[in-house]
């Protein structure tokens, strides 16, 4: 793992929330299983909405 984000937080953002040049991702939704199906949900707290830095390894993988 290259960030402090939870797995669901990293699976929630859409491509428009990923800044490759700035090597960061905006956490504004998380992927969560609700009643046996997956849904995008908003974070529970305001502080959970944040930008996190992406390691060079993560940026390279996303570019591929």
PDBQT receptor file of N, H, CA, C and O in Angstrom, charges set to zero:
ATOM      1  N   UNK A   1       0.852  -1.182   0.000  1.00  0.00    +0.000 N 
ATOM      2  CA  UNK A   1       0.000   0.000   0.000  1.00  0.00    +0.000 C 
ATOM      3  C   UNK A   1       0.896   1.242   0.000  1.00  0.00    +0.000 C 
ATOM      4  O   UNK A   1       1.910   1.289   0.696  1.00  0.00    +0.000 OA
ATOM      5  N   UNK A   2       0.514   2.223  -0.773  1.00  0.00    +0.000 N 
ATOM      6  H   UNK A   2      -0.310   2.185  -1.338  1.00  0.00    +0.000 HD
ATOM      7  CA  UNK A   2       1.342   3.432  -0.878  1.00  0.00    +0.000 C 
ATOM      8  C   UNK A   2       0.649   4.669  -0.333  1.00  0.00    +0.000 C 
ATOM      9  O   UNK A   2       1.148   5.782  -0.504  1.00  0.00    +0.000 OA
ATOM     10  N   UNK A   3      -0.502   4.492   0.324  1.00  0.00    +0.000 N 
ATOM     11  H   UNK A   3      -0.907   3.588   0.462  1.00  0.00    +0.000 HD
ATOM     12  CA  UNK A   3      -1.191   5.649   0.892  1.00  0.00    +0.000 C 
ATOM     13  C   UNK A   3      -1.829   5.259   2.212  1.00  0.00    +0.000 C 
ATOM     14  O   UNK A   3      -1.833   4.085   2.582  1.00  0.00    +0.000 OA
ATOM     15  N   UNK A   4      -2.361   6.227   2.913  1.00  0.00    +0.000 N 
ATOM     16  H   UNK A   4      -2.358   7.181   2.612  1.00  0.00    +0.000 HD
ATOM     17  CA  UNK A   4      -3.038   5.954   4.184  1.00  0.00    +0.000 C 
ATOM     18  C   UNK A   4      -4.538   5.785   3.977  1.00  0.00    +0.000 C 
ATOM     19  O   UNK A   4      -5.284   5.671   4.949  1.00  0.00    +0.000 OA
ATOM     20  N   UNK A   5      -4.982   5.768   2.752  1.00  0.00    +0.000 N 
ATOM     21  H   UNK A   5      -4.376   5.860   1.962  1.00  0.00    +0.000 HD
ATOM     22  CA  UNK A   5      -6.415   5.656   2.462  1.00  0.00    +0.000 C 
ATOM     23  C   UNK A   5      -6.889   4.211   2.609  1.00  0.00    +0.000 C 
ATOM     24  O   UNK A   5      -6.126   3.262   2.426  1.00  0.00    +0.000 OA
ATOM     25  N   UNK A   6      -8.156   4.077   2.942  1.00  0.00    +0.000 N 
ATOM     26  H   UNK A   6      -8.775   4.848   3.091  1.00  0.00    +0.000 HD
ATOM     27  CA  UNK A   6      -8.779   2.762   3.008  1.00  0.00    +0.000 C 
ATOM     28  C   UNK A   6      -9.054   2.253   1.587  1.00  0.00    +0.000 C 
ATOM     29  O   UNK A   6      -9.138   3.035   0.639  1.00  0.00    +0.000 OA
ATOM     30  N   UNK A   7      -9.191   0.944   1.463  1.00  0.00    +0.000 N 
ATOM     31  H   UNK A   7      -9.123   0.309   2.232  1.00  0.00    +0.000 HD
ATOM     32  CA  UNK A   7      -9.409   0.346   0.144  1.00  0.00    +0.000 C 
ATOM     33  C   UNK A   7     -10.657   0.922  -0.526  1.00  0.00    +0.000 C 
ATOM     34  O   UNK A   7     -10.611   1.273  -1.705  1.00  0.00    +0.000 OA
ATOM     35  N   UNK A   8     -11.750   1.025   0.189  1.00  0.00    +0.000 N 
ATOM     36  H   UNK A   8     -11.788   0.741   1.147  1.00  0.00    +0.000 HD
ATOM     37  CA  UNK A   8     -12.985   1.560  -0.372  1.00  0.00    +0.000 C 
ATOM     38  C   UNK A   8     -12.843   3.001  -0.832  1.00  0.00    +0.000 C 
ATOM     39  O   UNK A   8     -13.463   3.414  -1.812  1.00  0.00    +0.000 OA
ATOM     40  N   UNK A   9     -12.010   3.775  -0.108  1.00  0.00    +0.000 N 
ATOM     41  H   UNK A   9     -11.507   3.440   0.689  1.00  0.00    +0.000 HD
ATOM     42  CA  UNK A   9     -11.771   5.173  -0.501  1.00  0.00    +0.000 C 
ATOM     43  C   UNK A   9     -10.992   5.246  -1.805  1.00  0.00    +0.000 C 
ATOM     44  O   UNK A   9     -11.211   6.153  -2.608  1.00  0.00    +0.000 OA
ATOM     45  N   UNK A  10     -10.095   4.311  -2.019  1.00  0.00    +0.000 N 
ATOM     46  H   UNK A  10      -9.917   3.574  -1.366  1.00  0.00    +0.000 HD
ATOM     47  CA  UNK A  10      -9.302   4.308  -3.251  1.00  0.00    +0.000 C 
ATOM     48  C   UNK A  10     -10.082   3.759  -4.433  1.00  0.00    +0.000 C 
ATOM     49  O   UNK A  10      -9.738   4.040  -5.582  1.00  0.00    +0.000 OA
ATOM     50  N   UNK A  11     -11.124   2.981  -4.174  1.00  0.00    +0.000 N 
ATOM     51  H   UNK A  11     -11.403   2.752  -3.241  1.00  0.00    +0.000 HD
ATOM     52  CA  UNK A  11     -11.951   2.432  -5.247  1.00  0.00    +0.000 C 
ATOM     53  C   UNK A  11     -13.106   3.352  -5.621  1.00  0.00    +0.000 C 
ATOM     54  O   UNK A  11     -13.768   3.130  -6.635  1.00  0.00    +0.000 OA
ATOM     55  N   UNK A  12     -13.357   4.383  -4.813  1.00  0.00    +0.000 N 
ATOM     56  H   UNK A  12     -12.819   4.563  -3.990  1.00  0.00    +0.000 HD
ATOM     57  CA  UNK A  12     -14.484   5.270  -5.045  1.00  0.00    +0.000 C 
ATOM     58  C   UNK A  12     -14.284   6.392  -6.044  1.00  0.00    +0.000 C 
ATOM     59  O   UNK A  12     -15.210   6.704  -6.792  1.00  0.00    +0.000 OA
ATOM     60  N   UNK A  13     -13.111   7.013  -6.087  1.00  0.00    +0.000 N 
ATOM     61  H   UNK A  13     -12.359   6.760  -5.478  1.00  0.00    +0.000 HD
ATOM     62  CA  UNK A  13     -12.950   8.169  -6.986  1.00  0.00    +0.000 C 
ATOM     63  C   UNK A  13     -13.055   7.815  -8.459  1.00  0.00    +0.000 C 
ATOM     64  O   UNK A  13     -12.641   6.738  -8.887  1.00  0.00    +0.000 OA
ATOM     65  N   UNK A  14     -13.612   8.732  -9.218  1.00  0.00    +0.000 N 
ATOM     66  H   UNK A  14     -13.948   9.607  -8.870  1.00  0.00    +0.000 HD
ATOM     67  CA  UNK A  14     -13.657   8.604 -10.665  1.00  0.00    +0.000 C 
ATOM     68  C   UNK A  14     -12.429   9.298 -11.243  1.00  0.00    +0.000 C 
ATOM     69  O   UNK A  14     -11.719  10.004 -10.526  1.00  0.00    +0.000 OA
ATOM     70  N   UNK A  15     -12.176   9.102 -12.533  1.00  0.00    +0.000 N 
ATOM     71  H   UNK A  15     -12.752   8.528 -13.115  1.00  0.00    +0.000 HD
ATOM     72  CA  UNK A  15     -10.955   9.634 -13.142  1.00  0.00    +0.000 C 
ATOM     73  C   UNK A  15     -10.852  11.156 -13.017  1.00  0.00    +0.000 C 
ATOM     74  O   UNK A  15      -9.744  11.692 -12.977  1.00  0.00    +0.000 OA
ATOM     75  N   UNK A  16     -11.970  11.851 -12.957  1.00  0.00    +0.000 N 
ATOM     76  H   UNK A  16     -12.870  11.415 -12.990  1.00  0.00    +0.000 HD
ATOM     77  CA  UNK A  16     -11.891  13.309 -12.837  1.00  0.00    +0.000 C 
ATOM     78  C   UNK A  16     -11.396  13.752 -11.458  1.00  0.00    +0.000 C 
ATOM     79  O   UNK A  16     -11.126  14.936 -11.257  1.00  0.00    +0.000 OA
ATOM     80  N   UNK A  17     -11.274  12.838 -10.522  1.00  0.00    +0.000 N 
ATOM     81  H   UNK A  17     -11.493  11.876 -10.686  1.00  0.00    +0.000 HD
ATOM     82  CA  UNK A  17     -10.757  13.140  -9.176  1.00  0.00    +0.000 C 
ATOM     83  C   UNK A  17      -9.273  12.790  -9.046  1.00  0.00    +0.000 C 
ATOM     84  O   UNK A  17      -8.685  12.968  -7.979  1.00  0.00    +0.000 OA
ATOM     85  N   UNK A  18      -8.670  12.294 -10.124  1.00  0.00    +0.000 N 
ATOM     86  H   UNK A  18      -9.148  12.149 -10.990  1.00  0.00    +0.000 HD
ATOM     87  CA  UNK A  18      -7.256  11.909 -10.102  1.00  0.00    +0.000 C 
ATOM     88  C   UNK A  18      -6.446  12.962 -10.829  1.00  0.00    +0.000 C 
ATOM     89  O   UNK A  18      -6.725  13.272 -11.987  1.00  0.00    +0.000 OA
ATOM     90  N   UNK A  19      -5.449  13.513 -10.164  1.00  0.00    +0.000 N 
ATOM     91  H   UNK A  19      -5.222  13.261  -9.223  1.00  0.00    +0.000 HD
ATOM     92  CA  UNK A  19      -4.558  14.511 -10.748  1.00  0.00    +0.000 C 
ATOM     93  C   UNK A  19      -3.198  13.849 -10.950  1.00  0.00    +0.000 C 
ATOM     94  O   UNK A  19      -2.382  13.786 -10.030  1.00  0.00    +0.000 OA
ATOM     95  N   UNK A  20      -2.968  13.360 -12.160  1.00  0.00    +0.000 N 
ATOM     96  H   UNK A  20      -3.630  13.411 -12.907  1.00  0.00    +0.000 HD
ATOM     97  CA  UNK A  20      -1.717  12.664 -12.456  1.00  0.00    +0.000 C 
ATOM     98  C   UNK A  20      -0.513  13.596 -12.376  1.00  0.00    +0.000 C 
ATOM     99  O   UNK A  20       0.525  13.229 -11.826  1.00  0.00    +0.000 OA
ATOM    100  N   UNK A  21      -0.651  14.795 -12.922  1.00  0.00    +0.000 N 
ATOM    101  H   UNK A  21      -1.494  15.094 -13.369  1.00  0.00    +0.000 HD
ATOM    102  CA  UNK A  21       0.470  15.730 -12.929  1.00  0.00    +0.000 C 
ATOM    103  C   UNK A  21       0.835  16.173 -11.512  1.00  0.00    +0.000 C 
ATOM    104  O   UNK A  21       2.012  16.347 -11.196  1.00  0.00    +0.000 OA
ATOM    105  N   UNK A  22      -0.160  16.351 -10.676  1.00  0.00    +0.000 N 
ATOM    106  H   UNK A  22      -1.116  16.210 -10.933  1.00  0.00    +0.000 HD
ATOM    107  CA  UNK A  22       0.076  16.741  -9.287  1.00  0.00    +0.000 C 
ATOM    108  C   UNK A  22       0.277  15.560  -8.356  1.00  0.00    +0.000 C 
ATOM    109  O   UNK A  22       0.534  15.740  -7.166  1.00  0.00    +0.000 OA
ATOM    110  N   UNK A  23       0.159  14.348  -8.895  1.00  0.00    +0.000 N 
ATOM    111  H   UNK A  23      -0.050  14.203  -9.862  1.00  0.00    +0.000 HD
ATOM    112  CA  UNK A  23       0.338  13.109  -8.140  1.00  0.00    +0.000 C 
ATOM    113  C   UNK A  23      -0.515  13.085  -6.872  1.00  0.00    +0.000 C 
ATOM    114  O   UNK A  23      -0.025  12.839  -5.770  1.00  0.00    +0.000 OA
ATOM    115  N   UNK A  24      -1.826  13.353  -7.072  1.00  0.00    +0.000 N 
ATOM    116  H   UNK A  24      -2.224  13.553  -7.967  1.00  0.00    +0.000 HD
ATOM    117  CA  UNK A  24      -2.730  13.290  -5.929  1.00  0.00    +0.000 C 
ATOM    118  C   UNK A  24      -4.112  12.829  -6.379  1.00  0.00    +0.000 C 
ATOM    119  O   UNK A  24      -4.455  12.882  -7.560  1.00  0.00    +0.000 OA
ATOM    120  N   UNK A  25      -4.882  12.384  -5.417  1.00  0.00    +0.000 N 
ATOM    121  H   UNK A  25      -4.604  12.342  -4.457  1.00  0.00    +0.000 HD
ATOM    122  CA  UNK A  25      -6.234  11.914  -5.674  1.00  0.00    +0.000 C 
ATOM    123  C   UNK A  25      -7.162  12.539  -4.637  1.00  0.00    +0.000 C 
ATOM    124  O   UNK A  25      -6.819  12.657  -3.460  1.00  0.00    +0.000 OA
ATOM    125  N   UNK A  26      -8.336  12.934  -5.100  1.00  0.00    +0.000 N 
ATOM    126  H   UNK A  26      -8.614  12.838  -6.056  1.00  0.00    +0.000 HD
ATOM    127  CA  UNK A  26      -9.315  13.549  -4.208  1.00  0.00    +0.000 C 
ATOM    128  C   UNK A  26     -10.287  12.477  -3.731  1.00  0.00    +0.000 C 
ATOM    129  O   UNK A  26     -10.960  11.831  -4.536  1.00  0.00    +0.000 OA
ATOM    130  N   UNK A  27     -10.353  12.296  -2.428  1.00  0.00    +0.000 N 
ATOM    131  H   UNK A  27      -9.807  12.820  -1.775  1.00  0.00    +0.000 HD
ATOM    132  CA  UNK A  27     -11.277  11.330  -1.836  1.00  0.00    +0.000 C 
ATOM    133  C   UNK A  27     -12.582  12.057  -1.550  1.00  0.00    +0.000 C 
ATOM    134  O   UNK A  27     -12.656  12.879  -0.636  1.00  0.00    +0.000 OA
ATOM    135  N   UNK A  28     -13.618  11.750  -2.340  1.00  0.00    +0.000 N 
ATOM    136  H   UNK A  28     -13.557  11.082  -3.082  1.00  0.00    +0.000 HD
ATOM    137  CA  UNK A  28     -14.917  12.381  -2.144  1.00  0.00    +0.000 C 
ATOM    138  C   UNK A  28     -16.037  11.350  -2.056  1.00  0.00    +0.000 C 
ATOM    139  O   UNK A  28     -17.161  11.675  -1.672  1.00  0.00    +0.000 OA
ATOM    140  N   UNK A  29     -15.726  10.103  -2.413  1.00  0.00    +0.000 N 
ATOM    141  H   UNK A  29     -14.813   9.838  -2.725  1.00  0.00    +0.000 HD
ATOM    142  CA  UNK A  29     -16.674   8.995  -2.321  1.00  0.00    +0.000 C 
ATOM    143  C   UNK A  29     -15.896   7.723  -2.008  1.00  0.00    +0.000 C 
ATOM    144  O   UNK A  29     -14.689   7.644  -2.239  1.00  0.00    +0.000 OA
ATOM    145  N   UNK A  30     -16.586   6.755  -1.493  1.00  0.00    +0.000 N 
ATOM    146  H   UNK A  30     -17.566   6.818  -1.305  1.00  0.00    +0.000 HD
ATOM    147  CA  UNK A  30     -15.984   5.450  -1.231  1.00  0.00    +0.000 C 
ATOM    148  C   UNK A  30     -16.901   4.373  -1.792  1.00  0.00    +0.000 C 
ATOM    149  O   UNK A  30     -18.119   4.544  -1.853  1.00  0.00    +0.000 OA
ATOM    150  N   UNK A  31     -16.306   3.277  -2.194  1.00  0.00    +0.000 N 
ATOM    151  H   UNK A  31     -15.317   3.138  -2.145  1.00  0.00    +0.000 HD
ATOM    152  CA  UNK A  31     -17.085   2.143  -2.661  1.00  0.00    +0.000 C 
ATOM    153  C   UNK A  31     -17.394   1.280  -1.444  1.00  0.00    +0.000 C 
ATOM    154  O   UNK A  31     -16.494   0.886  -0.703  1.00  0.00    +0.000 OA
ATOM    155  N   UNK A  32     -18.676   0.992  -1.250  1.00  0.00    +0.000 N 
ATOM    156  H   UNK A  32     -19.407   1.312  -1.852  1.00  0.00    +0.000 HD
ATOM    157  CA  UNK A  32     -19.097   0.261  -0.052  1.00  0.00    +0.000 C 
ATOM    158  C   UNK A  32     -20.192  -0.739  -0.432  1.00  0.00    +0.000 C 
ATOM    159  O   UNK A  32     -21.025  -0.472  -1.298  1.00  0.00    +0.000 OA
ATOM    160  N   UNK A  33     -20.172  -1.880   0.228  1.00  0.00    +0.000 N 
ATOM    161  H   UNK A  33     -19.495  -2.097   0.931  1.00  0.00    +0.000 HD
ATOM    162  CA  UNK A  33     -21.210  -2.879  -0.007  1.00  0.00    +0.000 C 
ATOM    163  C   UNK A  33     -22.402  -2.558   0.896  1.00  0.00    +0.000 C 
ATOM    164  O   UNK A  33     -22.281  -2.531   2.121  1.00  0.00    +0.000 OA
ATOM    165  N   UNK A  34     -23.558  -2.313   0.265  1.00  0.00    +0.000 N 
ATOM    166  H   UNK A  34     -23.656  -2.335  -0.730  1.00  0.00    +0.000 HD
ATOM    167  CA  UNK A  34     -24.781  -1.983   0.985  1.00  0.00    +0.000 C 
ATOM    168  C   UNK A  34     -25.865  -2.947   0.512  1.00  0.00    +0.000 C 
ATOM    169  O   UNK A  34     -26.190  -2.993  -0.675  1.00  0.00    +0.000 OA
ATOM    170  N   UNK A  35     -26.418  -3.713   1.442  1.00  0.00    +0.000 N 
ATOM    171  H   UNK A  35     -26.154  -3.675   2.406  1.00  0.00    +0.000 HD
ATOM    172  CA  UNK A  35     -27.469  -4.680   1.103  1.00  0.00    +0.000 C 
ATOM    173  C   UNK A  35     -27.073  -5.574  -0.077  1.00  0.00    +0.000 C 
ATOM    174  O   UNK A  35     -27.823  -5.707  -1.044  1.00  0.00    +0.000 OA
ATOM    175  N   UNK A  36     -25.917  -6.170   0.011  1.00  0.00    +0.000 N 
ATOM    176  H   UNK A  36     -25.308  -6.062   0.796  1.00  0.00    +0.000 HD
ATOM    177  CA  UNK A  36     -25.369  -7.125  -0.966  1.00  0.00    +0.000 C 
ATOM    178  C   UNK A  36     -25.072  -6.548  -2.347  1.00  0.00    +0.000 C 
ATOM    179  O   UNK A  36     -24.876  -7.307  -3.296  1.00  0.00    +0.000 OA
ATOM    180  N   UNK A  37     -25.036  -5.221  -2.481  1.00  0.00    +0.000 N 
ATOM    181  H   UNK A  37     -25.195  -4.604  -1.710  1.00  0.00    +0.000 HD
ATOM    182  CA  UNK A  37     -24.583  -4.621  -3.745  1.00  0.00    +0.000 C 
ATOM    183  C   UNK A  37     -23.657  -3.449  -3.437  1.00  0.00    +0.000 C 
ATOM    184  O   UNK A  37     -23.744  -2.824  -2.380  1.00  0.00    +0.000 OA
ATOM    185  N   UNK A  38     -22.772  -3.170  -4.387  1.00  0.00    +0.000 N 
ATOM    186  H   UNK A  38     -22.701  -3.678  -5.246  1.00  0.00    +0.000 HD
ATOM    187  CA  UNK A  38     -21.797  -2.105  -4.199  1.00  0.00    +0.000 C 
ATOM    188  C   UNK A  38     -22.378  -0.762  -4.618  1.00  0.00    +0.000 C 
ATOM    189  O   UNK A  38     -23.052  -0.644  -5.641  1.00  0.00    +0.000 OA
ATOM    190  N   UNK A  39     -22.098   0.251  -3.794  1.00  0.00    +0.000 N 
ATOM    191  H   UNK A  39     -21.550   0.156  -2.963  1.00  0.00    +0.000 HD
ATOM    192  CA  UNK A  39     -22.567   1.613  -4.069  1.00  0.00    +0.000 C 
ATOM    193  C   UNK A  39     -21.467   2.601  -3.732  1.00  0.00    +0.000 C 
ATOM    194  O   UNK A  39     -20.614   2.339  -2.884  1.00  0.00    +0.000 OA
ATOM    195  N   UNK A  40     -21.499   3.748  -4.411  1.00  0.00    +0.000 N 
ATOM    196  H   UNK A  40     -22.192   3.961  -5.099  1.00  0.00    +0.000 HD
ATOM    197  CA  UNK A  40     -20.618   4.839  -4.050  1.00  0.00    +0.000 C 
ATOM    198  C   UNK A  40     -21.315   5.644  -2.964  1.00  0.00    +0.000 C 
ATOM    199  O   UNK A  40     -22.457   6.072  -3.130  1.00  0.00    +0.000 OA
ATOM    200  N   UNK A  41     -20.623   5.846  -1.857  1.00  0.00    +0.000 N 
ATOM    201  H   UNK A  41     -19.695   5.499  -1.722  1.00  0.00    +0.000 HD
ATOM    202  CA  UNK A  41     -21.199   6.585  -0.739  1.00  0.00    +0.000 C 
ATOM    203  C   UNK A  41     -20.280   7.742  -0.374  1.00  0.00    +0.000 C 
ATOM    204  O   UNK A  41     -19.070   7.679  -0.589  1.00  0.00    +0.000 OA
ATOM    205  N   UNK A  42     -20.862   8.790   0.176  1.00  0.00    +0.000 N 
ATOM    206  H   UNK A  42     -21.845   8.841   0.350  1.00  0.00    +0.000 HD
ATOM    207  CA  UNK A  42     -20.060   9.919   0.640  1.00  0.00    +0.000 C 
ATOM    208  C   UNK A  42     -19.403   9.553   1.960  1.00  0.00    +0.000 C 
ATOM    209  O   UNK A  42     -19.948   8.758   2.726  1.00  0.00    +0.000 OA
ATOM    210  N   UNK A  43     -18.235  10.126   2.231  1.00  0.00    +0.000 N 
ATOM    211  H   UNK A  43     -17.793  10.772   1.609  1.00  0.00    +0.000 HD
ATOM    212  CA  UNK A  43     -17.568   9.858   3.508  1.00  0.00    +0.000 C 
ATOM    213  C   UNK A  43     -18.448  10.284   4.684  1.00  0.00    +0.000 C 
ATOM    214  O   UNK A  43     -19.271  11.193   4.578  1.00  0.00    +0.000 OA
ATOM    215  N   UNK A  44     -18.244   9.594   5.808  1.00  0.00    +0.000 N 
ATOM    216  H   UNK A  44     -17.576   8.855   5.894  1.00  0.00    +0.000 HD
ATOM    217  CA  UNK A  44     -19.066   9.855   6.988  1.00  0.00    +0.000 C 
ATOM    218  C   UNK A  44     -18.765  11.204   7.637  1.00  0.00    +0.000 C 
ATOM    219  O   UNK A  44     -19.658  11.847   8.188  1.00  0.00    +0.000 OA
ATOM    220  N   UNK A  45     -17.509  11.626   7.571  1.00  0.00    +0.000 N 
ATOM    221  H   UNK A  45     -16.783  11.104   7.124  1.00  0.00    +0.000 HD
ATOM    222  CA  UNK A  45     -17.138  12.887   8.214  1.00  0.00    +0.000 C 
ATOM    223  C   UNK A  45     -16.542  13.854   7.195  1.00  0.00    +0.000 C 
ATOM    224  O   UNK A  45     -16.054  13.449   6.140  1.00  0.00    +0.000 OA
ATOM    225  N   UNK A  46     -16.592  15.121   7.529  1.00  0.00    +0.000 N 
ATOM    226  H   UNK A  46     -16.989  15.450   8.385  1.00  0.00    +0.000 HD
ATOM    227  CA  UNK A  46     -16.049  16.159   6.648  1.00  0.00    +0.000 C 
ATOM    228  C   UNK A  46     -14.541  15.987   6.452  1.00  0.00    +0.000 C 
ATOM    229  O   UNK A  46     -14.017  16.233   5.366  1.00  0.00    +0.000 OA
ATOM    230  N   UNK A  47     -13.850  15.562   7.513  1.00  0.00    +0.000 N 
ATOM    231  H   UNK A  47     -14.276  15.362   8.396  1.00  0.00    +0.000 HD
ATOM    232  CA  UNK A  47     -12.392  15.400   7.411  1.00  0.00    +0.000 C 
ATOM    233  C   UNK A  47     -11.995  14.205   6.541  1.00  0.00    +0.000 C 
ATOM    234  O   UNK A  47     -10.845  14.098   6.115  1.00  0.00    +0.000 OA
ATOM    235  N   UNK A  48     -12.951  13.308   6.278  1.00  0.00    +0.000 N 
ATOM    236  H   UNK A  48     -13.885  13.396   6.624  1.00  0.00    +0.000 HD
ATOM    237  CA  UNK A  48     -12.671  12.181   5.388  1.00  0.00    +0.000 C 
ATOM    238  C   UNK A  48     -12.584  12.620   3.932  1.00  0.00    +0.000 C 
ATOM    239  O   UNK A  48     -11.977  11.931   3.112  1.00  0.00    +0.000 OA
ATOM    240  N   UNK A  49     -13.187  13.766   3.604  1.00  0.00    +0.000 N 
ATOM    241  H   UNK A  49     -13.680  14.325   4.271  1.00  0.00    +0.000 HD
ATOM    242  CA  UNK A  49     -13.049  14.337   2.257  1.00  0.00    +0.000 C 
ATOM    243  C   UNK A  49     -11.700  15.029   2.218  1.00  0.00    +0.000 C 
ATOM    244  O   UNK A  49     -11.488  16.023   2.912  1.00  0.00    +0.000 OA
ATOM    245  N   UNK A  50     -10.791  14.511   1.415  1.00  0.00    +0.000 N 
ATOM    246  H   UNK A  50     -10.962  13.703   0.852  1.00  0.00    +0.000 HD
ATOM    247  CA  UNK A  50      -9.433  15.053   1.427  1.00  0.00    +0.000 C 
ATOM    248  C   UNK A  50      -8.704  14.696   0.145  1.00  0.00    +0.000 C 
ATOM    249  O   UNK A  50      -9.186  13.908  -0.669  1.00  0.00    +0.000 OA
ATOM    250  N   UNK A  51      -7.546  15.287  -0.013  1.00  0.00    +0.000 N 
ATOM    251  H   UNK A  51      -7.154  15.927   0.648  1.00  0.00    +0.000 HD
ATOM    252  CA  UNK A  51      -6.647  14.948  -1.112  1.00  0.00    +0.000 C 
ATOM    253  C   UNK A  51      -5.467  14.207  -0.503  1.00  0.00    +0.000 C 
ATOM    254  O   UNK A  51      -4.947  14.586   0.546  1.00  0.00    +0.000 OA
ATOM    255  N   UNK A  52      -5.060  13.149  -1.180  1.00  0.00    +0.000 N 
ATOM    256  H   UNK A  52      -5.483  12.841  -2.032  1.00  0.00    +0.000 HD
ATOM    257  CA  UNK A  52      -3.896  12.415  -0.693  1.00  0.00    +0.000 C 
ATOM    258  C   UNK A  52      -2.877  12.306  -1.823  1.00  0.00    +0.000 C 
ATOM    259  O   UNK A  52      -3.224  12.241  -3.003  1.00  0.00    +0.000 OA
ATOM    260  N   UNK A  53      -1.630  12.290  -1.426  1.00  0.00    +0.000 N 
ATOM    261  H   UNK A  53      -1.349  12.343  -0.468  1.00  0.00    +0.000 HD
ATOM    262  CA  UNK A  53      -0.534  12.190  -2.392  1.00  0.00    +0.000 C 
ATOM    263  C   UNK A  53      -0.448  10.766  -2.915  1.00  0.00    +0.000 C 
ATOM    264  O   UNK A  53      -0.682   9.802  -2.185  1.00  0.00    +0.000 OA
ATOM    265  N   UNK A  54      -0.109  10.654  -4.184  1.00  0.00    +0.000 N 
ATOM    266  H   UNK A  54       0.081  11.437  -4.777  1.00  0.00    +0.000 HD
ATOM    267  CA  UNK A  54       0.113   9.360  -4.803  1.00  0.00    +0.000 C 
ATOM    268  C   UNK A  54       1.612   9.160  -5.011  1.00  0.00    +0.000 C 
ATOM    269  O   UNK A  54       2.311  10.063  -5.469  1.00  0.00    +0.000 OA
ATOM    270  N   UNK A  55       2.087   7.992  -4.676  1.00  0.00    +0.000 N 
ATOM    271  H   UNK A  55       1.520   7.258  -4.304  1.00  0.00    +0.000 HD
ATOM    272  CA  UNK A  55       3.493   7.656  -4.913  1.00  0.00    +0.000 C 
ATOM    273  C   UNK A  55       3.725   7.527  -6.410  1.00  0.00    +0.000 C 
ATOM    274  O   UNK A  55       2.791   7.270  -7.169  1.00  0.00    +0.000 OA
ATOM    275  N   UNK A  56       4.963   7.704  -6.831  1.00  0.00    +0.000 N 
ATOM    276  H   UNK A  56       5.722   7.914  -6.215  1.00  0.00    +0.000 HD
ATOM    277  CA  UNK A  56       5.309   7.563  -8.254  1.00  0.00    +0.000 C 
ATOM    278  C   UNK A  56       4.889   6.204  -8.795  1.00  0.00    +0.000 C 
ATOM    279  O   UNK A  56       4.466   6.095  -9.946  1.00  0.00    +0.000 OA
ATOM    280  N   UNK A  57       5.004   5.172  -7.970  1.00  0.00    +0.000 N 
ATOM    281  H   UNK A  57       5.348   5.261  -7.035  1.00  0.00    +0.000 HD
ATOM    282  CA  UNK A  57       4.598   3.829  -8.367  1.00  0.00    +0.000 C 
ATOM    283  C   UNK A  57       3.109   3.796  -8.706  1.00  0.00    +0.000 C 
ATOM    284  O   UNK A  57       2.715   3.179  -9.696  1.00  0.00    +0.000 OA
ATOM    285  N   UNK A  58       2.289   4.446  -7.907  1.00  0.00    +0.000 N 
ATOM    286  H   UNK A  58       2.609   4.947  -7.103  1.00  0.00    +0.000 HD
ATOM    287  CA  UNK A  58       0.836   4.478  -8.143  1.00  0.00    +0.000 C 
ATOM    288  C   UNK A  58       0.506   5.270  -9.409  1.00  0.00    +0.000 C 
ATOM    289  O   UNK A  58      -0.334   4.848 -10.203  1.00  0.00    +0.000 OA
ATOM    290  N   UNK A  59       1.158   6.405  -9.596  1.00  0.00    +0.000 N 
ATOM    291  H   UNK A  59       1.841   6.748  -8.950  1.00  0.00    +0.000 HD
ATOM    292  CA  UNK A  59       0.919   7.221 -10.792  1.00  0.00    +0.000 C 
ATOM    293  C   UNK A  59       1.297   6.438 -12.052  1.00  0.00    +0.000 C 
ATOM    294  O   UNK A  59       0.567   6.456 -13.043  1.00  0.00    +0.000 OA
ATOM    295  N   UNK A  60       2.433   5.757 -12.008  1.00  0.00    +0.000 N 
ATOM    296  H   UNK A  60       3.026   5.742 -11.203  1.00  0.00    +0.000 HD
ATOM    297  CA  UNK A  60       2.862   4.959 -13.172  1.00  0.00    +0.000 C 
ATOM    298  C   UNK A  60       1.854   3.854 -13.478  1.00  0.00    +0.000 C 
ATOM    299  O   UNK A  60       1.534   3.611 -14.642  1.00  0.00    +0.000 OA
ATOM    300  N   UNK A  61       1.359   3.188 -12.448  1.00  0.00    +0.000 N 
ATOM    301  H   UNK A  61       1.619   3.385 -11.503  1.00  0.00    +0.000 HD
ATOM    302  CA  UNK A  61       0.369   2.123 -12.656  1.00  0.00    +0.000 C 
ATOM    303  C   UNK A  61      -0.925   2.687 -13.224  1.00  0.00    +0.000 C 
ATOM    304  O   UNK A  61      -1.523   2.070 -14.105  1.00  0.00    +0.000 OA
ATOM    305  N   UNK A  62      -1.363   3.820 -12.751  1.00  0.00    +0.000 N 
ATOM    306  H   UNK A  62      -0.877   4.321 -12.035  1.00  0.00    +0.000 HD
ATOM    307  CA  UNK A  62      -2.605   4.430 -13.251  1.00  0.00    +0.000 C 
ATOM    308  C   UNK A  62      -2.447   4.892 -14.700  1.00  0.00    +0.000 C 
ATOM    309  O   UNK A  62      -3.395   4.808 -15.480  1.00  0.00    +0.000 OA
ATOM    310  N   UNK A  63      -1.293   5.365 -15.055  1.00  0.00    +0.000 N 
ATOM    311  H   UNK A  63      -0.523   5.433 -14.421  1.00  0.00    +0.000 HD
ATOM    312  CA  UNK A  63      -1.051   5.803 -16.432  1.00  0.00    +0.000 C 
ATOM    313  C   UNK A  63      -1.133   4.619 -17.404  1.00  0.00    +0.000 C 
ATOM    314  O   UNK A  63      -1.596   4.771 -18.534  1.00  0.00    +0.000 OA
ATOM    315  N   UNK A  64      -0.686   3.456 -16.964  1.00  0.00    +0.000 N 
ATOM    316  H   UNK A  64      -0.310   3.332 -16.046  1.00  0.00    +0.000 HD
ATOM    317  CA  UNK A  64      -0.728   2.256 -17.821  1.00  0.00    +0.000 C 
ATOM    318  C   UNK A  64      -2.160   1.826 -17.985  1.00  0.00    +0.000 C 
ATOM    319  O   UNK A  64      -2.434   0.838 -18.667  1.00  0.00    +0.000 OA
TER     320      UNK A  64
